[in-house]
Amino acid sequence: MTKKWLHHALAGLLCLPGLLVQAQGPNIIKARAAGSAARAASVLRLDEAVQEALQNNPSLQSALHTAQAERHRVPQASSFPDPTFAVNWMGNIKPFSVQTNDPSSYRGVAATQELPFPGKRRLRGEIAGKEADAAQADYEGMRRRLTAEVKAAFYDYWYYDKAMQVTLQNKDLLQKLSQIAEARYRVGKGIQQDVLKSQLQLSLLLQKLTVLQQQQATAAARLNALLARPPEQPLAPPADVAGPAPLNYSLAQLYELADRTDPGLRREQRMVESRQLAVNLARKDYYPDLAVGYMYEQRPLLPDMHGFTFTVNIPAFYKSKQRQELAEAGQRAAAAEESQQNRKNELDFEVQQQYLEAKASQQLLQLYSQGVVPQSSLALESSMSAYQVGTADFLTVFTNFSTVLDYQTGYYRELADYQSSLARLESLTGLELTSGGPAPGGKE
């Protein structure tokens, strides 16, 4: 009876490699049937997570308020200075009273309006407008970065969910393999060392599960933080990733798109334009502003009087003020140009880095799905057949079995890394790459 049970158990395990061989290419990443209906009922979808982050993330909302505040500065900067109004009297100490017998006694009002030299208000308004555009670019850049961070965190969370599933399957199958080793030992076809090894490997697998649970909790906390949720709030299981999205753009095309659409580069350009306008404004500060005033005086014993004043400021200290202001503006303009070039260099590096990482992951995914997993599955099937007839030891079977499942976990890790690289390329180029849709006009 024991031999018959052992035969059926080994036959069942021998069917497993065949199933793993079929689980290659796109089939590697399909969700397992067990519990799929329950998971589908309540899952965390990538697009929903991104939308929630864009609505609730405080850093993004802060950037939005900053951009809106900068936009309100534009009309302020181009407005005239506030007019001044004054009331005065001469005579008694009582307000607005005059001495009736003194012709020099009077009461009056005065108003003054400062008129900046022509062109200054326009320049100030244009400078404020450029700075508002820069703040808007900051917001758009943060929006892109947040989207990329949420996607990367989601893919990381998804990977640990997959790794947990694979490891749990590993645990269940290892327990069955351990039972077979015990059965072989009972009927005298195995050795006690195989039983002890199987129990040790089960303990090591439980240790791995504990580490994965901690890593999954960390990934969930990171995603919760981006979604503006409490870090300990439970997350629904992630929706499955539909496979590696194609990357149908060449590196040269990505460079061009990044240079044209990157918000960081656009911000630097607006700051260069703002600093150049500031240089023009500093030059105009050599010219005086004009102030116009009107006065009215009422005198009891004499006719009323009207008066006008025209006042200009004299840039008498231009060496320590206007000249230094112009020098400062010139240095700030030069600094803005250097900052723009630095952003261009960083942008090209980031595009190249993410492109190379995506291409490397893409090649590894192809290697996993078309070579490593099928070959290791065949090796497992062969070793299990040999173990059944006593020509292979338990350690060989277990090593091949662990290799298959480790490579499957590695496939999911590479897929998560690949999708994360595409998400970061999205933030740099403005493309939609992670959806898996076709890229019009792209080249491999």
Residue, then its C-alpha position, 0 to 999 in steps of 0.5 A: m500500500t505504501k509503495k502504491w501511494l509512493h508511486h502515485a505521489l511521484a507521478g503527481l510531482l512528475c506532472l509539475p515540470g510539464l506545467l512549468v514548461q508550459a508557463q513560459g512567455p506571456n503565460i508566466i505572468k498569468a494570475r493563479a486560478a486559486g483565489s483569483a475570483a476573490r482577488a478580482a473583486s477587490v484589487l488595487r489598480l495602477d490607474e486608480a492609485v495614480q489618480e488618488a495620488l494626484q488628487n491627495n499627495p500634499s507635495l503636489q498640492s503644495a506645488l500647485h498652490t505655489a504656481q497659482a500664487e506666482r500667477h497672482r504676482v503678475p498683475q501686481a508687478s506691472s501695476f502702478p505704485d499706490p497713490t498717496f493722499a494727505v490732509n494738512w492744516m496750519g493754525n490752531i492745534k485743533p484738527f482742520s481749524v484755522q486762525t481767522n485773523d491770520p492770512s497764513s493759516y490754511r487747511g488743505v489736501a494733497a495727492t501724489q502718484e509715482l510714475p515709473f520710468p516708461g518700460k519698467r512696469r512692463l519689464r516687471g510684469e514680464i519677469a513675474g510672468k516668466e517666474a509664474d511659468a517656471a512655477q507652473a513647470d515645477y508643478e508639472g514636473m512634480r506631477r510627472r515625478l509623482t506619477a512615476e514614483v507611484k507606478a514604481a512603488f506599485y510595481d514593487y508592491w506587485y512583485y512582492d505579492k507575486a514573490m509571496q505566491v511563488t514562495l507559498q507554492n514552493k512551500d506546498l510542493l516542498q512539503k509534498l516532496s518531503q512526504i515522498a522522501e519520508a515514504r521512501y525512507r519508510v520502505g527502505k528506498g531512501i535515507q534519513q538524511d533526505v528527510l532531514k534535508s527536506q525539513l531544513q529546506l522547509s525551515l529556510l523557506l519559512q525564513k524567506l517567507t518572513v523576509l518577503q512579508q517584511q519587504q511587502a509591508t515596506a513596499a505597501a507603506r511606501l505606496n501608502a505614503l505616496l497616496a497620502r494614506p496612513p502607512e499602516q493602512p491595509l492595501a488591496p492586492p495589486a491588479d496583475v501586470a499585463g506583461p512587458a509593455p513594448l518600448n518602440y522608441s530609439l534612444a535618439q528619439l527619446y533624447e529629442l522628446a525629452d528636450r522638447t517636453d521636459p518640465g525641468l528644462r522648460r523651467e530653466q528656460r523660463m528662468v533664463e528669460s526672466r534673468q535676461l529681462a532683469v538685466n534690462l530692468a537694471r539698465k532702466d533703473y539708471y533712469p529716474d522715476l517721476a512723481v506728480g502731486y496736487m495740493y489744494e489749500q483753503r485760506p479764510l482771509l485769502p483766495d483758495m490756492h491750487g498747487f502741483t509738484f513734479t518730483v524725480n529721483i536722482p541716481a546720485f549713488y549709482k556706483s553703489k546701487q544701480r551699477q551693482e544692481l546691473a552686475e548682480a542681474g548679469q551674474r544671475a543671468a549667467a547662473a541661469e544659463e549654466s543651470q539650464q545646461n546642467r539640466k540638459n546634461e542631467l536629462d540626457f543622462e537620466v534618459q540614457q540610464q533608464y533606456l539602458e536599464a529597460k533594454a537590459s530588463q527586456q533582454l533578461l525577460q526574453l531569456y527567462s521566458q524563452g530559455v531559462v525557465p523551460q530548460s530548468s523545468l526540463a532539468l527538474e523533470s529529468s532529476m525527478s524521474a531519476y529520483q524515482v528509480g533511485t539514480a539521483d539523490f534528494l538534494t539534486v531534485f530539490t536544487n533543480f526544483s528551487t532553481v525553477l521557482d527562483y527563476q520564476t521569481g526572477y522573471y517577476r523582479e525583472l518585469a517590475d524593474y522594466q515597467s519601473s524604467l518605462a515609468r521613469l522614461e514617461s516622466l522625462t519624455g511625456l510619453e505613455l509607455t507603461s500602458g502597453g499601447p503602440a508607439p506611433g512612429g517609433k523605431e526599435 
